[in-house]
Amino acid sequence: MALAAISLPRADAEGLRRALSDTLAGLVAEVAGIVGDPGVSEEDIVRALGRGLVAAAGATRLPDLATRARISLEPGQADAALPADLLHGPVCAFLLPAGGRVRLAPDLAALRRLAPGGSLGRPRFAAVAGGRLHVRPVPREGVGIEIDYYRLPQPLIGAGDKPEGLPPHLAGPLLVAFACRELFERLEEGAEGNKVQTQAYGRRCEALLAELVARHGPQQTEPVDVPTGRDPYGFGEDWP
């Protein structure tokens, strides 16, 4: 995919000495100018920037990527596909239409301990495995479960696209550092001695990623529900 609006400069590998554009076209031009190798195509750079965006979103829970979806289950259906764009979560789940809370177990083994696999009734527990939401008890009637989760950012495709979810002051430097590290790693492969550019941009990328995580907190391990003595199953006071 060519980004026709871009004129790629061929600067030295010092780079990142000025404020960066946060559009895909600007980021591609910046990376191309730093790398300065005609063997690195625009498509290579776009792919590296896209991987950087997903890696950054995967390291923490970005507030702008929080969303909600409804999962429907038919009578006797014990599991259903999770949203295709799910990155983190679910972080909480509720049975519709009553709104009762569904407790999220950490894995299928914990789910089986909480409720036998053959029991029928209102789903009160759930666990994620294999890209699907597994519930117990198995619903006797058709139900909907609403989940809150964090989705994948929109891919960078068009020249004017901007990295979704990342703070503006970190988006450009972080993605450029990530892409440069990946590209220099390929270019310096087999070179004798230290891979100077790979290491330099690797350190820069890790520092910016640490700043992002410090800003939004580390990725949590599901589930986030913490049962209490008065509410051992974590249903909440509104459970019917």
N, C-alpha and C positions, 0 to 999 in steps of 0.2 A: 504494500500500500504506500504510494508516494504522497507526501504532503507537499503539494505543488507550491504552496505559499511560502515555503521555507527556502532561504538561501543559506547554505551551510558554510560557516566560516571555518578556517583552518588555523586556529590559534595554538599556543603551546599548552602544556598540560597543567599549568598552575590553576587557572580558572577560578570561578566562584569568588571574584573580588568585587562584585557589585550585586545590587538587588536583582533577583531573578524573576523573569516572567513566570506566571503560574499557568500559562496555556500550554497545551501539548506542543504547539509549534515552537514556542520559546524554549521549552525544556529540551526538545530535540536539538535545536540549534546550539544551545549551551553545551550539551553533552558532546555533540559533534565537534565543537570548537576545542573542547578540552582533550578529547581523544586524538583528534587530528590524524586519523587514519582513513584513507579513501576506501579501504576494504571493509569498513564498518558502514552498513547501509542504514537508511532511515528506518527500515523495518526492524533491524536489529535493535536500534535505540528505542523505538516505540515498545517493543516487546520487553526490553529491560526495564523501562519506566513502568509498564503495567505490572510486572512482577514486583517491583518496588512498592507500588501502591497497595497491592494485596498483602505483601509482607508487613507493611506498616499497619494496615487495618487489622491484621491478624495478631499483632503484638499487644494490642490493647483494645478496649471497647470505646470506639469513637461515638460521642453523643449524637452526631448528625446521622449516623447509620442505624440508630435504634428504630425499630419498626414493629409491626404487629400483623399477625395473620390468623385466619380461622382454618382449622383442620376438621373435616367432616368424617365421621365414622358411621357406617351402616350397622344395623343389628347384627351382632355376632362378629364384627370386624375388630380384631385385636390390635391392629397397627395400621398406620397410614403414612404416606410420604411426607417428609418435612419440606418446607419451601426450598426451591433450588438455589436461592441466593443466600441461604443461611450461612453465617460465618461463626458467630458465637451464640451459644444458648441452646435451647430456650432458657430464659432466666426466670420465667414464671408462666403458669398456665392456669386457665379458668374454664370450668365447664359451663357451657351455654345451654339454655337461656338463663338458668338459675344463678349463674355467677359464682358457684362454689369453687373453692380453690382446689387444684389438682397438685398433689405433692410430687416433685421431681426427684426420682431416685437416681443415684450416680451411675448405675449400670443395670443390665438385665438380671444379674444374679440378685442384686438388692431388690429389684422389682418382684422377682419370684418369691423372695422371703416375705415381702409385705403382703402379697395376695396370691392365692393359688391360681394357676393358669386357666383352669376350667371354670372358675366362678363367673357368674353373670350378675350384672347390676349396673349401678352408676359408676363410671370410672372415677377413681379417687387417687390413683397413683399413675405415674408415667415415667418412662425412661427412653433415652435416645440410643439407638444402635442401628448401624447400617443405613444411615440416612432416613430412618423412619422413627416415628413416635409410637412406642408400644404402651398400651394402657392396661390397667387392671382395676377393678374387674372388667371383663369384656362387656361392652354395652349390650343391654337387652333390647334397647330401642335406639334408633338413630340419634346421634348427639353431635354437637359441635364443641371443639376445644379451641379456645383462643390463646395463642402464645405470644409472648413478647421476646424478641430476639434482636441480634445485630446482624445486618445483612452485608453482603459483599458490596464494595463501592462500584459505581458504574465504570465500565472499562473506558480507557482513553483511546478514542478512535479518531474524532475530527480534530482539525488543527486548532480550533478554539476551545476544545474541551479542557476543563480544569480538574485537578485531583479532588475527588469528592471526600469530604469528611476530615481531611487534614487541616490543622491550623494554618492560616495563610503564611505566617512567618517561617514555618517549618516545611511546608509542602515542597517548594522548589529545591532548597538545599538538600533535603533528605532524599528526594527521588533522583536528583542529579548525582549525589554521592553513591547511591545504590547502583544506579545504571553504570557509572564509571567504574565502580569496583568490579561488576560483572564483566564488562567489556575489556578492562585491562587484564583481568584474570585470564581471559581467553588469549589476548594479545601477548601476554608475558609467559604463557605456558611454554615450558621447556627452556626458558631462559636461565642462564647460570646465575648463581647468587640470589640476593634478595629481590623479590618482585616489588620494586619500590612503589610504583603507582597503585598496584593492587592493595598493598598494605596501607598506603596513605589514605586512599578513599575508603578502605575498609574501616579504618579507625574513625574517620569522619562520619561515616554512615552509622557506626555503632554509637557514637556520642549523640548524634541527632535522634536516633531511635530511643536511646535512654532518656533523652529530654522529653520525647513524646510520651513514653510510658510514665515518667514522673508526673506529667501533666494530667493524664487520664487514669492512671492506675494500671497495675499489671492485669493480664487476663486472669479471670477467676476460674476455678474449677467447679463445674456443675456438680450437684445442684446448689443453688444459693439458699434454699429453704433451710432454716434451722429450727427444728421442732423444739417446743418447750414442754415443761412438765404439765402445764395446764392444757396444752394443745399438742399432744404427742404426735399426731399425724400431720400437723401443719395445715389443717383445713381452713383455719380462720373462723372467726365468729359468725360469718355469714353462711357457713355451710348448712344446707337445709337438712 
